[in-house]
Amino acid sequence: MAAEQVDGPVAIVTGGGAGIGRATAELFLQRGGHVVVADAAEEALGWVVESPRAVPFVADVSEEAGNAGMVQAALDRWGRVDVLVLCAGIARRTSWEGEDAVEAFDRTMAVNSRGVMLGIRHGAPAIAEGGGGSIVVVASTSGVRADPERFAYNASKAAAINLARAAAIDWAHRGVHVNVVAPGPTMTSILQGGKVTPEHLAELTRNIPLGRMATPEEQAEAICFLGSPAASFITGAVLMCDGGITAQAGIFPPPQG
Ligand SMILES: NC(=O)c1ccc[n+]([C@@H]2O[C@H](COP(=O)([O-])OP(=O)(O)OC[C@H]3O[C@@H](n4cnc5c(N)ncnc54)[C@H](O)[C@@H]3O)[C@@H](O)[C@H]2O)c1
């Protein structure tokens, strides 16, 4: 079947089954886009009603086949890719002396860093071929600062940020912009995955100058901005969407009330 010619942007969103990725895919759809929603968890894709504008696609981003497959799915359906959002990620607590430290480190790097490398490797040529567009890597404040007992996540997100910068340089001449959104704490299930207690959550909020966590929809707005023509002279940038966390020196406690 020949690919259909469409007007709205053609996007691929990894980790689109839940949280920030899902909110991003929904925002593209609301704005008239066409989206391949990719996720490793088939059941998480249940929200995607297959339609002329939405294609659910099961893909593990740590594997080359998953990345090649999701790009091919967009090309088969709509003949081009304009925006690739690399949002799939895992956050595991890691202890230096823990029995699972090496396995947790390797898996976290495989999804959060290798997954970004593979996404760019397969997505950038397709975007360039279609005349240019954008890749948005979803990293984290944890990629520019460190957290207690999260060294694997910290390392993986720092790598994701510099992969994006390197790709921005390598692909600029072929019209592919590569930028990063670095979210701060955002209300999704990933925080529960790290077994964050209610006390930790309260502490997280205390450290956010804006005084609250983000919603997935707020992160989606930042991602869609960097993936839009409005960001036409931006590449290699890291947009902190963190309520002011990384603006702080952390020497003095924040004002109360
Ligand atoms: N929520 C936060 O507080 C926060 C803060 C900073 C950065 N982030 C980053 O934002 C991104 C999205 O996080 P979220 O909070 O929406 O998480 P989430 O757990 O709600 O959603 C992540 C989605 O990614 C999918 N996924 C996991 N591993 C995958 C793989 N190997 N291949 C494909 N899909 C996979 C999951 O199935 C899930 O649907 C992640 O990269 C995360 O590190 C989140």
The ligand as an ORCA input file, in Angstrom:
! r2SCAN-3c Opt
* xyz 0 1
  N       8.190     11.837     35.716
  C       9.249     12.514     36.079
  O       9.304     13.045     37.205
  C      10.411     12.683     35.135
  C      11.389     13.630     35.480
  C      12.473     13.792     34.637
  C      12.561     13.042     33.455
  N      11.599     12.144     33.163
  C      11.780     11.368     31.925
  O      10.628     11.484     31.118
  C      10.476     10.296     30.331
  C       9.061      9.767     30.506
  O       8.875      9.462     31.880
  P       7.445      9.297     32.529
  O       7.523      9.937     33.846
  O       6.392      9.688     31.566
  O       7.461      7.712     32.757
  P       6.308      6.604     32.672
  O       6.870      5.443     33.411
  O       4.981      7.150     33.074
  O       6.262      6.277     31.112
  C       7.378      5.734     30.464
  C       6.916      4.876     29.302
  O       8.108      4.376     28.662
  C       7.891      3.012     28.359
  N       9.175      2.318     28.278
  C       9.981      1.952     29.296
  N      11.043      1.297     28.827
  C      10.899      1.238     27.474
  C      11.661      0.683     26.425
  N      12.788      0.003     26.677
  N      11.234      0.855     25.146
  C      10.084      1.515     24.891
  N       9.295      2.021     25.850
  C       9.706      1.897     27.126
  C       7.028      2.474     29.494
  O       6.359      1.285     29.132
  C       6.098      3.653     29.742
  O       4.914      3.548     28.976
  C      11.552      9.317     30.809
  O      12.633      9.340     29.915
  C      11.937      9.881     32.167
  O      13.250      9.535     32.535
  C      10.518     11.950     33.972
*
